């Protein structure tokens, strides 16, 4: 029996209950929370969708998702609890565009209140296409249950708007229906163990924080690369692109965790205040300087790992003349006391050389005047690399003397690996975030001012790219590290992008 406090009783409505996100991520995450005894003792999950499922068929459908995508499959050791879990799962067929249909939700809340013998947390998870969110929010808001700021919560998936204006409009709509503390804008990257470990590493260790500033750090890099293309989601990606899809939310949120000041406590708003301070300090790029600070790209056709792959413009549901960016790289500066003059280089792209998300903190070189000349050949500055995905580890590079009679130095890595250090499997990001929603912990969720600030940062880049259509697309081959201009972006400063060695395979 697990010895931990469970959340209060909860009633979870999943709009898009018959959709892909629930099938792949949400239901497997809730199932794992149930296995680990993190679900409330009293709970109910109601999937909402248009498809004509009955409860039995719906549960079979979700079980198929668990078998394919859960970190623990039904029937494996430690699992085998689907029969128990599925009793708490039901399906509500309704047309979310019809106002009258929402009375069904109110009726279910009353029914569960009676069954539980208490008023539960009521969570509305909007696992739907972005264009459907405003309509659902507008119809949920008038329900009496939504006036309960303590127990009722709404979870909104990214993308949160497609530019600054639409994000402000959505924020305004949400604020008219819910209190800010009821709104959970979810970014699954922030649920990853290694991302959260950035805060633990920085603020729980005297080793790092005193040197975590412009006096000791030369620059910071963040890379989030994927080997896949758009995977049949061309219609979505045509409206998004790499800058919107990754930089505006995931990457800027990771940057905030690397750059934020030490919080006085770990309360949600204290952490989020520190992140907003970083976003507000990021130097705005003038439109005439965008070409010096930002690079875009689009992959062409070619070969990856022996397979012929199409270019982005040949993907399904993509305009053959599309100018959508599938790669983006940006150089940011943070104008505050800690980071003045330290560049933050970020890059993200599809169909790249390898799937990886890493943060690299490059320290300034130590003086080598005391060592013999031959040691200069292998002299390398210290470097801290945090691998977020697919491997989760933290490696510190430092200089050491090689065995022998000469004073020959060689850089070596000291590596902390999650899978080697801990026997238990780390939870999936959605497990962490769903548990936080049930517990009412908003630390890892974006507040309205964070959303606004992040869109304001990329707005000049968006506007400039929209006004000046690229003439060189496609400009990078599948399996590469992106366009040549991305290399030039960092090389002009006398630096280079960091990639980790391929993992050793047994």
ZAMARGU-4260 file (C-alpha; in steps of 0.2 Angstrom, whole numbers, plus 5000, padded with zeros to 4 digits):
<rodrens>
0) 5000/5000/5000 | 5007/5017/4995 | 5009/5029/5010 | 5004/5046/5002 | 4990/5058/5003
5) 4977/5056/4988 | 4968/5070/4980 | 4951/5075/4985 | 4936/5066/4976 | 4936/5071/4958
10) 4925/5071/4943 | 4934/5072/4927 | 4925/5077/4910 | 4936/5074/4895 | 4930/5084/4880
15) 4937/5075/4865 | 4935/5059/4875 | 4935/5048/4859 | 4949/5058/4851 | 4968/5054/4849
20) 4975/5064/4864 | 4964/5054/4877 | 4968/5038/4868 | 4986/5040/4868 | 4990/5050/4883
25) 4976/5055/4895 | 4968/5038/4899 | 4985/5029/4900 | 4991/5042/4912 | 4975/5041/4923
30) 4977/5022/4923 | 4995/5023/4929 | 4990/5035/4943 | 4976/5022/4948 | 4989/5008/4948
35) 5001/5018/4959 | 4986/5023/4970 | 4987/5042/4967 | 4969/5043/4961 | 4956/5049/4973
40) 4947/5036/4983 | 4931/5043/4975 | 4932/5048/4957 | 4924/5046/4940 | 4930/5049/4922
45) 4917/5054/4909 | 4923/5055/4891 | 4913/5067/4880 | 4912/5065/4861 | 4901/5063/4846
50) 4904/5045/4842 | 4891/5033/4846 | 4900/5022/4860 | 4891/5013/4874 | 4901/5012/4890
55) 4907/4994/4886 | 4914/4998/4869 | 4921/5014/4875 | 4931/5005/4889 | 4937/4992/4876
60) 4943/5007/4865 | 4953/5015/4879 | 4960/4998/4884 | 4967/4997/4867 | 4976/5014/4870
65) 4983/5008/4886 | 4990/4992/4878 | 4998/5002/4864 | 5004/5018/4873 | 5005/5016/4892
70) 5022/5013/4901 | 5013/4998/4909 | 5002/4987/4899 | 4987/4978/4905 | 4992/4960/4911
75) 5010/4965/4915 | 5017/4963/4932 | 5012/4978/4943 | 4997/4981/4931 | 4982/4970/4928
80) 4970/4982/4936 | 4960/4988/4921 | 4945/4979/4926 | 4944/4989/4943 | 4949/5005/4934
85) 4937/5004/4920 | 4922/5004/4932 | 4925/5022/4935 | 4925/5026/4916 | 4910/5031/4907
90) 4905/5039/4890 | 4893/5054/4887 | 4888/5056/4868 | 4884/5074/4865 | 4886/5088/4853
95) 4897/5101/4862 | 4891/5114/4850 | 4873/5114/4857 | 4869/5124/4873 | 4855/5112/4878
100) 4867/5097/4879 | 4877/5105/4894 | 4862/5101/4905 | 4868/5083/4904 | 4885/5088/4912
105) 4875/5097/4926 | 4865/5081/4929 | 4880/5070/4930 | 4888/5082/4943 | 4872/5081/4954
110) 4872/5062/4952 | 4890/5060/4957 | 4888/5072/4972 | 4875/5061/4979 | 4885/5045/4975
115) 4901/5052/4983 | 4891/5060/4998 | 4901/5076/4995 | 4905/5089/4982 | 4919/5083/4971
120) 4932/5093/4962 | 4925/5095/4944 | 4938/5095/4931 | 4934/5100/4912 | 4949/5094/4901
125) 4947/5102/4884 | 4957/5089/4873 | 4949/5096/4857 | 4955/5106/4842 | 4960/5124/4846
130) 4946/5131/4836 | 4933/5122/4847 | 4939/5129/4864 | 4930/5146/4864 | 4913/5138/4860
135) 4915/5125/4874 | 4921/5138/4886 | 4907/5149/4882 | 4894/5136/4886 | 4903/5129/4901
140) 4904/5146/4909 | 4885/5149/4913 | 4884/5132/4922 | 4882/5135/4941 | 4896/5123/4945
145) 4909/5134/4936 | 4906/5148/4948 | 4914/5137/4962 | 4932/5144/4961 | 4938/5131/4974
150) 4933/5115/4966 | 4930/5118/4947 | 4945/5118/4935 | 4947/5119/4916 | 4962/5112/4907
155) 4966/5120/4891 | 4979/5111/4879 | 4991/5121/4868 | 4992/5129/4856 | 4985/5144/4867
160) 4981/5155/4852 | 4991/5157/4836 | 4998/5174/4839 | 4997/5188/4852 | 4980/5195/4847
165) 4971/5178/4847 | 4980/5173/4864 | 4974/5189/4872 | 4956/5186/4865 | 4956/5168/4872
170) 4963/5174/4889 | 4949/5187/4890 | 4936/5174/4886 | 4942/5162/4899 | 4943/5176/4912
175) 4925/5181/4909 | 4920/5163/4913 | 4932/5157/4926 | 4944/5164/4939 | 4962/5163/4934
180) 4966/5151/4948 | 4953/5139/4940 | 4962/5139/4923 | 4976/5126/4919 | 4985/5130/4903
185) 4995/5114/4900 | 5012/5112/4892 | 5017/5093/4894 | 5035/5097/4893 | 5034/5105/4910
190) 5028/5088/4917 | 5044/5079/4912 | 5055/5073/4926 | 5071/5081/4919 | 5063/5098/4916
195) 5057/5098/4934 | 5075/5093/4940 | 5082/5109/4933 | 5075/5118/4948 | 5080/5104/4960
200) 5098/5104/4953 | 5100/5123/4954 | 5092/5128/4970 | 5095/5112/4981 | 5114/5112/4977
205) 5127/5125/4983 | 5138/5119/4969 | 5129/5127/4955 | 5119/5142/4960 | 5134/5153/4965
210) 5141/5152/4947 | 5124/5152/4938 | 5127/5169/4930 | 5136/5180/4917 | 5152/5180/4927
215) 5154/5161/4924 | 5143/5156/4910 | 5148/5159/4892 | 5131/5154/4884 | 5116/5143/4885
220) 5109/5131/4871 | 5092/5123/4870 | 5089/5110/4856 | 5073/5101/4854 | 5074/5091/4838
225) 5063/5077/4830 | 5067/5064/4817 | 5048/5062/4812 | 5039/5074/4799 | 5022/5080/4802
230) 5014/5062/4804 | 4998/5066/4795 | 4995/5082/4805 | 4998/5093/4790 | 4982/5103/4792
235) 4987/5107/4810 | 5005/5111/4806 | 5001/5122/4791 | 4993/5134/4804 | 5007/5132/4817
240) 5025/5130/4811 | 5040/5127/4822 | 5041/5144/4829 | 5023/5144/4836 | 5023/5125/4839
245) 5039/5124/4850 | 5048/5140/4853 | 5033/5150/4859 | 5029/5138/4873 | 5040/5123/4876
250) 5057/5131/4873 | 5053/5147/4881 | 5046/5138/4897 | 5062/5128/4898 | 5073/5144/4896
255) 5063/5151/4910 | 5068/5137/4922 | 5086/5138/4917 | 5086/5157/4919 | 5074/5162/4933
260) 5079/5169/4950 | 5078/5158/4966 | 5061/5158/4973 | 5057/5161/4991 | 5046/5146/4992
265) 5038/5133/4980 | 5021/5140/4979 | 5013/5140/4962 | 5012/5159/4960 | 5030/5162/4967
270) 5037/5150/4954 | 5027/5158/4940 | 5031/5176/4945 | 5050/5171/4943 | 5046/5164/4926
275) 5037/5180/4920 | 5051/5190/4926 | 5062/5181/4914 | 5050/5183/4900 | 5049/5201/4903
280) 5068/5203/4903 | 5070/5195/4886 | 5076/5208/4874 | 5063/5211/4860 | 5070/5209/4843
285) 5067/5224/4831 | 5059/5218/4815 | 5074/5225/4805 | 5086/5214/4815 | 5076/5198/4814
290) 5087/5191/4801 | 5102/5193/4813 | 5093/5184/4827 | 5082/5171/4819 | 5083/5157/4806
295) 5069/5147/4798 | 5069/5132/4788 | 5059/5118/4779 | 5064/5101/4776 | 5065/5094/4758
300) 5063/5076/4752 | 5077/5063/4754 | 5083/5048/4763 | 5083/5044/4782 | 5090/5028/4789
305) 5088/5020/4772 | 5070/5025/4769 | 5064/5038/4756 | 5054/5052/4764 | 5044/5066/4757
310) 5048/5084/4759 | 5036/5095/4770 | 5027/5102/4754 | 5023/5084/4748 | 5016/5079/4765
315) 4997/5075/4766 | 4986/5091/4769 | 5000/5102/4765 | 5000/5116/4752 | 5013/5111/4739
320) 5019/5129/4739 | 5019/5130/4758 | 5031/5143/4766 | 5028/5135/4784 | 5043/5134/4794
325) 5047/5116/4800 | 5064/5123/4808 | 5067/5138/4819 | 5083/5144/4828 | 5083/5160/4838
330) 5097/5169/4848 | 5089/5178/4864 | 5097/5189/4876 | 5090/5192/4894 | 5093/5210/4900
335) 5095/5208/4919 | 5109/5208/4931 | 5111/5189/4931 | 5112/5186/4912 | 5117/5203/4904
340) 5127/5199/4888 | 5125/5180/4889 | 5117/5173/4873 | 5103/5159/4874 | 5103/5150/4857
345) 5088/5139/4854 | 5083/5128/4839 | 5070/5116/4835 | 5065/5106/4820 | 5057/5091/4812
350) 5066/5078/4801 | 5082/5081/4810 | 5097/5070/4813 | 5091/5063/4829 | 5077/5065/4842
355) 5083/5074/4857 | 5079/5088/4869 | 5094/5095/4878 | 5099/5110/4888 | 5118/5115/4887
360) 5126/5127/4899 | 5143/5132/4893 | 5155/5139/4906 | 5168/5152/4903 | 5186/5144/4901
365) 5197/5143/4915 | 5214/5151/4913 | 5227/5138/4907 | 5243/5148/4909 | 5250/5137/4923
370) 5249/5121/4912 | 5262/5115/4899 | 5259/5120/4881 | 5254/5102/4876 | 5239/5103/4888
375) 5231/5117/4877 | 5227/5105/4863 | 5214/5096/4873 | 5209/5111/4884 | 5190/5112/4885
380) 5179/5123/4896 | 5167/5115/4908 | 5150/5111/4902 | 5134/5105/4910 | 5121/5096/4899
385) 5104/5091/4904 | 5096/5078/4893 | 5077/5079/4894 | 5072/5067/4880 | 5073/5053/4875
390) 5086/5049/4888 | 5085/5058/4904 | 5102/5062/4912 | 5113/5076/4918 | 5132/5076/4913
395) 5145/5088/4919 | 5161/5090/4908 | 5177/5094/4917 | 5196/5092/4914 | 5206/5078/4921
400) 5224/5072/4920 | 5227/5057/4909 | 5237/5043/4917 | 5256/5044/4912 | 5271/5054/4915
405) 5266/5069/4906 | 5254/5083/4912 | 5241/5079/4898 | 5223/5084/4901 | 5207/5077/4894
410) 5189/5082/4896 | 5179/5069/4904 | 5160/5067/4908 | 5152/5063/4925 | 5135/5057/4921
415) 5119/5055/4932 | 5107/5044/4923 | 5089/5042/4929 | 5087/5024/4924 | 5103/5019/4932
420) 5100/5029/4948 | 5082/5024/4952 | 5074/5007/4951 | 5056/5014/4949 | 5050/5021/4932
425) 5048/5039/4931 | 5030/5044/4928 | 5025/5051/4911 | 5022/5070/4910 | 5004/5069/4909
430) 5003/5058/4925 | 5012/5072/4934 | 5001/5086/4927 | 4984/5077/4929 | 4988/5074/4947
435) 4993/5092/4949 | 4976/5097/4942 | 4967/5086/4954 | 4977/5093/4969 | 4975/5111/4963
440) 4993/5113/4961 | 4996/5126/4946 | 5015/5127/4948 | 5018/5118/4931 | 5004/5127/4921
445) 5005/5144/4912 | 4997/5159/4919 | 4989/5172/4908 | 5003/5184/4909 | 5016/5171/4905
450) 5006/5167/4889 | 5005/5185/4884 | 5023/5188/4887 | 5029/5173/4877 | 5019/5179/4862
455) 5026/5196/4863 | 5043/5189/4862 | 5040/5180/4846 | 5028/5193/4838 | 5042/5203/4829
460) 5049/5186/4822 | 5031/5181/4816 | 5027/5197/4808 | 5044/5198/4799 | 5043/5181/4792
465) 5025/5183/4787 | 5029/5199/4778 | 5045/5192/4769 | 5041/5175/4761 | 5056/5163/4761
470) 5063/5161/4743 | 5075/5146/4747 | 5062/5133/4754 | 5065/5118/4756 | 5083/5123/4763
475) 5088/5107/4773 | 5089/5089/4770 | 5080/5076/4781 | 5093/5068/4793 | 5103/5084/4794
480) 5104/5097/4809 | 5094/5110/4799 | 5099/5124/4787 | 5116/5131/4785 | 5110/5148/4791
485) 5107/5140/4808 | 5125/5135/4809 | 5130/5153/4804 | 5119/5160/4817 | 5130/5153/4831
490) 5146/5152/4821 | 5146/5171/4819 | 5149/5172/4838 | 5163/5160/4838 | 5153/5145/4845
495) 5145/5129/4838 | 5129/5119/4842 | 5132/5105/4855 | 5126/5087/4851 | 5129/5072/4862
500) 5137/5056/4857 | 5126/5042/4852 | 5121/5031/4866 | 5130/5015/4868 | 5120/5000/4863
505) 5123/4983/4871
</rodrens>
